[in-house]
Protein backbone atom coordinates (compact mmCIF):
# COMPACT_ATOMS: atom_id res chain seq x y z
CA UNK A 1 0.00 0.00 0.00
CA UNK A 2 1.52 3.32 -1.07
CA UNK A 3 -1.01 5.98 -0.13
CA UNK A 4 -0.43 8.98 2.15
CA UNK A 5 -3.41 9.93 4.33
CA UNK A 6 -5.13 12.82 2.63
CA UNK A 7 -4.83 16.31 4.17
CA UNK A 8 -7.47 17.68 1.80
CA UNK A 9 -10.73 18.09 3.71
CA UNK A 10 -12.47 20.50 1.35
CA UNK A 11 -14.73 19.17 -1.43
CA UNK A 12 -13.57 21.91 -3.78
CA UNK A 13 -9.99 20.69 -3.97
CA UNK A 14 -8.66 19.91 -7.39
CA UNK A 15 -8.25 16.23 -8.04
CA UNK A 16 -4.69 16.84 -9.24
CA UNK A 17 -3.61 17.79 -5.69
CA UNK A 18 -5.17 14.69 -4.19
CA UNK A 19 -3.65 12.50 -6.88
CA UNK A 20 -0.15 13.94 -6.36
CA UNK A 21 -0.26 13.80 -2.54
CA UNK A 22 -1.96 10.43 -2.14
CA UNK A 23 -0.42 8.51 -5.02
CA UNK A 24 2.46 10.13 -6.87
CA UNK A 25 4.42 11.23 -3.80
CA UNK A 26 4.46 7.75 -2.18
CA UNK A 27 5.54 6.18 -5.46
CA UNK A 28 8.37 8.71 -5.78
CA UNK A 29 9.38 7.82 -2.22
CA UNK A 30 9.73 4.18 -3.18
CA UNK A 31 12.61 5.21 -5.45
CA UNK A 32 14.12 8.08 -3.43
CA UNK A 33 15.26 7.43 0.12
CA UNK A 34 15.33 11.09 1.17
CA UNK A 35 11.56 11.27 0.75
CA UNK A 36 10.95 7.75 2.06
CA UNK A 37 12.84 8.34 5.32
CA UNK A 38 11.06 11.67 5.81
CA UNK A 39 7.68 9.95 5.50
CA UNK A 40 8.85 7.38 8.07
CA UNK A 41 9.97 10.17 10.43
CA UNK A 42 6.66 12.00 10.00
CA UNK A 43 4.77 8.77 10.67
CA UNK A 44 6.73 8.29 13.90
CA UNK A 45 5.93 11.89 14.91
CA UNK A 46 2.25 11.15 14.35
CA UNK A 47 2.36 7.96 16.46
CA UNK A 48 4.19 9.76 19.27
CA UNK A 49 1.12 11.91 19.86
CA UNK A 50 -0.56 8.86 21.37
CA UNK A 51 2.47 7.27 23.03
CA UNK A 52 4.84 10.17 23.84
CA UNK A 53 6.91 8.04 26.26
CA UNK A 54 7.65 5.30 23.72
CA UNK A 55 11.46 5.42 23.64
CA UNK A 56 11.72 3.03 20.70
CA UNK A 57 9.40 5.20 18.65
CA UNK A 58 11.27 8.35 19.64
CA UNK A 59 14.53 6.72 18.59
CA UNK A 60 13.00 5.67 15.27
CA UNK A 61 11.79 9.22 14.65
CA UNK A 62 15.26 10.66 15.23
CA UNK A 63 17.07 7.97 13.25
CA UNK A 64 14.78 8.33 10.22
CA UNK A 65 15.11 12.11 10.31
CA UNK A 66 18.89 11.82 10.44
CA UNK A 67 18.85 9.39 7.52
CA UNK A 68 16.51 11.69 5.59
CA UNK A 69 18.83 14.67 6.10
CA UNK A 70 21.81 12.59 4.95
CA UNK A 71 20.02 11.40 1.81
CA UNK A 72 18.73 14.90 1.11
CA UNK A 73 22.29 16.27 1.12
CA UNK A 74 23.40 13.49 -1.21
CA UNK A 75 20.47 14.04 -3.57
CA UNK A 76 21.00 17.79 -3.94
CA UNK A 77 24.57 17.20 -5.09
CA UNK A 78 23.50 14.92 -7.95
CA UNK A 79 22.91 15.97 -11.55
CA UNK A 80 19.19 15.78 -12.26
CA UNK A 81 18.24 13.82 -15.36
CA UNK A 82 14.61 13.02 -14.45
CA UNK A 83 11.72 14.98 -12.93
CA UNK A 84 11.50 12.66 -9.91
CA UNK A 85 14.90 13.79 -8.61
CA UNK A 86 14.04 17.47 -7.99
CA UNK A 87 10.48 16.46 -7.09
CA UNK A 88 11.77 14.26 -4.29
CA UNK A 89 13.93 17.11 -2.96
CA UNK A 90 11.01 19.56 -2.91
CA UNK A 91 8.49 17.18 -1.36
CA UNK A 92 11.09 16.17 1.23
CA UNK A 93 11.66 19.82 2.16
CA UNK A 94 7.91 20.40 2.57
CA UNK A 95 7.42 17.28 4.71
CA UNK A 96 10.46 18.13 6.83
CA UNK A 97 8.91 21.45 7.83
CA UNK A 98 5.68 19.67 8.73
CA UNK A 99 7.63 17.14 10.79
CA UNK A 100 9.62 19.87 12.53
CA UNK A 101 6.40 21.64 13.51
CA UNK A 102 4.73 18.39 14.56
CA UNK A 103 7.73 17.51 16.72
CA UNK A 104 7.16 20.64 18.82
CA UNK A 105 4.28 18.82 20.52
CA UNK A 106 6.79 16.67 22.41
CA UNK A 107 9.15 19.39 23.57
CA UNK A 108 9.74 20.54 27.13
CA UNK A 109 8.67 24.15 27.70
CA UNK A 110 9.95 24.49 31.25
CA UNK A 111 11.79 26.84 31.17
CA UNK A 112 10.42 28.24 27.96
CA UNK A 113 12.69 28.86 24.98
CA UNK A 114 11.42 29.76 21.49
CA UNK A 115 11.57 26.89 18.95
CA UNK A 116 14.47 28.28 16.91
CA UNK A 117 15.67 24.78 15.90
CA UNK A 118 12.43 24.34 13.95
CA UNK A 119 12.90 27.70 12.27
CA UNK A 120 16.54 27.03 11.38
CA UNK A 121 15.70 23.65 9.87
CA UNK A 122 13.19 25.45 7.67
CA UNK A 123 15.81 27.91 6.44
CA UNK A 124 18.05 25.04 5.36
CA UNK A 125 15.14 23.22 3.75
CA UNK A 126 14.21 26.37 1.85
CA UNK A 127 17.66 26.66 0.27
CA UNK A 128 17.38 23.10 -1.05
CA UNK A 129 13.75 23.59 -2.08
CA UNK A 130 14.53 26.72 -4.13
CA UNK A 131 17.41 25.08 -5.98
CA UNK A 132 15.46 21.90 -6.66
CA UNK A 133 12.46 23.88 -7.87
CA UNK A 134 14.60 25.59 -10.49
CA UNK A 135 15.67 22.16 -11.72
CA UNK A 136 12.11 20.80 -11.62
CA UNK A 137 10.90 23.52 -13.99
CA UNK A 138 13.01 21.95 -16.74
CA UNK A 139 10.86 18.82 -16.70
CA UNK A 140 7.28 18.94 -18.09
CA UNK A 141 6.42 15.81 -16.07
CA UNK A 142 7.35 17.40 -12.74
CA UNK A 143 4.77 16.71 -10.03
CA UNK A 144 5.98 19.45 -7.69
CA UNK A 145 5.35 22.07 -10.38
CA UNK A 146 1.79 20.83 -10.84
CA UNK A 147 1.41 20.74 -7.06
CA UNK A 148 2.42 24.36 -6.46
CA UNK A 149 0.68 25.80 -9.52
CA UNK A 150 -2.64 24.50 -8.21
CA UNK A 151 -2.36 26.07 -4.75
CA UNK A 152 -3.06 29.76 -4.03
CA UNK A 153 -0.29 30.07 -1.47
CA UNK A 154 2.52 29.13 -3.85
CA UNK A 155 1.04 31.25 -6.65
CA UNK A 156 1.03 34.30 -4.32
CA UNK A 157 4.69 33.99 -3.25
CA UNK A 158 6.03 36.79 -5.53
CA UNK A 159 3.94 39.37 -3.61
CA UNK A 160 4.10 37.71 -0.20
CA UNK A 161 6.35 40.36 1.37
CA UNK A 162 4.54 43.42 -0.01
CA UNK A 163 4.08 46.32 2.41
CA UNK A 164 0.29 46.17 2.30
CA UNK A 165 0.24 42.79 4.04
CA UNK A 166 1.84 44.09 7.25
CA UNK A 167 -0.52 47.05 7.69
CA UNK A 168 -2.62 45.35 10.42
CA UNK A 169 0.50 44.89 12.55
CA UNK A 170 2.40 48.08 11.80
CA UNK A 171 2.00 49.20 15.42
CA UNK A 172 4.59 46.59 16.47
CA UNK A 173 7.20 48.58 14.53
CA UNK A 174 6.19 51.83 16.17
CA UNK A 175 5.77 55.34 14.76
CA UNK A 176 7.85 57.09 12.10
CA UNK A 177 9.14 60.66 12.21
CA UNK A 178 8.40 63.38 9.67
CA UNK A 179 11.12 61.97 7.39
CA UNK A 180 9.47 58.54 7.33
CA UNK A 181 12.11 56.95 9.57
CA UNK A 182 11.12 54.69 12.46
CA UNK A 183 11.66 56.37 15.81
CA UNK A 184 12.93 53.19 17.49
CA UNK A 185 16.69 53.03 16.95
CA UNK A 186 16.58 49.22 16.68
CA UNK A 187 14.94 49.71 13.29
CA UNK A 188 17.63 52.03 11.95
CA UNK A 189 19.63 48.96 10.94
CA UNK A 190 18.41 48.01 7.45
CA UNK A 191 18.84 44.24 7.90
CA UNK A 192 16.96 44.28 11.20
CA UNK A 193 14.17 46.45 9.82
CA UNK A 194 13.73 44.33 6.67
CA UNK A 195 13.66 41.11 8.70
CA UNK A 196 10.84 42.44 10.87
CA UNK A 197 8.94 43.88 7.91
CA UNK A 198 9.17 40.71 5.81
CA UNK A 199 8.08 38.51 8.71
CA UNK A 200 5.12 40.77 9.49
CA UNK A 201 4.11 40.77 5.81
CA UNK A 202 4.12 36.97 5.80
CA UNK A 203 2.00 36.93 8.96
CA UNK A 204 -0.30 39.45 7.31
CA UNK A 205 -0.99 36.99 4.48
CA UNK A 206 -1.91 34.40 7.10
CA UNK A 207 -4.29 36.86 8.74
CA UNK A 208 -5.95 37.58 5.40
CA UNK A 209 -6.29 33.83 4.80
CA UNK A 210 -8.01 33.41 8.17
CA UNK A 211 -10.39 36.32 7.51
CA UNK A 212 -11.18 34.91 4.06
CA UNK A 213 -12.02 31.51 5.53
CA UNK A 214 -9.30 29.76 3.57
CA UNK A 215 -9.64 25.95 3.69
CA UNK A 216 -7.74 24.17 6.44
CA UNK A 217 -5.13 22.57 4.20
CA UNK A 218 -4.21 25.87 2.57
CA UNK A 219 -3.86 27.57 5.95
CA UNK A 220 -1.69 24.72 7.20
CA UNK A 221 0.48 25.10 4.10
CA UNK A 222 1.12 28.68 5.22
CA UNK A 223 1.93 27.48 8.75
CA UNK A 224 4.47 24.91 7.54
CA UNK A 225 6.00 27.29 4.99
CA UNK A 226 6.67 30.00 7.61
CA UNK A 227 9.89 28.20 8.54
CA UNK A 228 10.83 28.06 4.84
CA UNK A 229 10.44 31.78 4.19
CA UNK A 230 11.14 33.55 7.49
CA UNK A 231 14.36 35.64 7.19
CA UNK A 232 17.42 34.20 8.90
CA UNK A 233 18.00 37.52 10.64
CA UNK A 234 14.57 37.26 12.26
CA UNK A 235 15.43 33.83 13.66
CA UNK A 236 18.70 35.27 14.99
CA UNK A 237 16.76 37.99 16.80
CA UNK A 238 14.32 35.48 18.27
CA UNK A 239 17.32 33.53 19.56
CA UNK A 240 18.63 36.75 21.10
CA UNK A 241 15.24 37.16 22.84
CA UNK A 242 14.65 40.59 21.35
CA UNK A 243 11.20 41.63 22.62
CA UNK A 244 9.88 42.76 19.23
CA UNK A 245 10.92 39.45 17.63
CA UNK A 246 9.20 37.47 20.40
CA UNK A 247 6.01 39.49 20.00
CA UNK A 248 6.01 38.92 16.23
CA UNK A 249 6.56 35.19 16.74
CA UNK A 250 3.57 35.19 19.12
CA UNK A 251 1.47 36.72 16.34
CA UNK A 252 2.49 33.89 14.01
CA UNK A 253 1.62 31.17 16.50
CA UNK A 254 -1.69 32.83 17.38
CA UNK A 255 -2.78 32.59 13.74
CA UNK A 256 -1.41 29.05 13.58
CA UNK A 257 -3.97 28.06 16.24
CA UNK A 258 -6.55 28.22 13.44
CA UNK A 259 -4.92 25.10 11.97
CA UNK A 260 -5.19 23.05 15.16
CA UNK A 261 -7.51 20.49 13.51
CA UNK A 262 -4.53 19.17 11.54
CA UNK A 263 -2.70 16.57 13.65
CA UNK A 264 0.80 18.01 13.18
CA UNK A 265 -0.41 21.47 14.27
CA UNK A 266 -2.60 20.44 17.20
CA UNK A 267 -2.29 22.47 20.41
CA UNK A 268 1.32 23.46 19.75
CA UNK A 269 0.58 27.05 18.65
CA UNK A 270 -1.44 27.85 21.77
CA UNK A 271 1.29 26.40 24.01
CA UNK A 272 3.92 28.48 22.22
CA UNK A 273 1.88 31.66 22.71
CA UNK A 274 1.58 30.81 26.42
CA UNK A 275 5.33 30.27 26.62
CA UNK A 276 6.16 33.50 24.80
CA UNK A 277 3.84 35.37 27.13
CA UNK A 278 6.02 34.27 30.04
CA UNK A 279 9.26 35.65 28.60
CA UNK A 280 8.16 38.85 26.85
CA UNK A 281 9.22 41.85 29.01
CA UNK A 282 6.48 43.73 30.84
CA UNK A 283 6.83 46.85 28.69
CA UNK A 284 6.00 44.78 25.59
CA UNK A 285 3.09 42.83 27.09
CA UNK A 286 0.53 45.24 25.61
CA UNK A 287 1.53 44.00 22.15
CA UNK A 288 0.50 40.47 23.17
CA UNK A 289 -3.16 41.39 23.65
CA UNK A 290 -4.01 40.61 20.00
CA UNK A 291 -2.30 37.19 19.82
CA UNK A 292 -3.76 36.17 23.18
CA UNK A 293 -7.27 36.97 21.97
CA UNK A 294 -6.65 35.31 18.59
CA UNK A 295 -5.44 32.18 20.42
CA UNK A 296 -8.50 32.10 22.66
CA UNK A 297 -6.34 32.65 25.75
CA UNK A 298 -8.09 35.95 26.62
CA UNK A 299 -11.64 37.13 25.95
CA UNK A 300 -12.31 39.62 23.16
Secondary structure, DSSP 8 states (H G I E B T S, - for coil): ----------TTS-HHHHHIIIIIHHHHHTT-HHHHHHHHHHHHHHHHTT-TT-HHHHHHHHHHHHHHHHHHHHHHTS---SHHHHHHHHHHHHHHHHHHHHHGGG---SS----HHHHHHHHHHHHHHHHHHHHHTT-TT-HHHHHHHTSHHHHTGGGTT-GGGGGGGGGGT--B-TTS-BSSGGGGSHHHHHHHHHHHHHHHHHHHHHHTT--HHHHHHHHHHHHHHS-HHHHHHHHTT-HHHHHHHHHHHHHHGGGTTSTTTTTHHHHHHHHHHHHS-GGGGGGGHHHHHHTTSS--
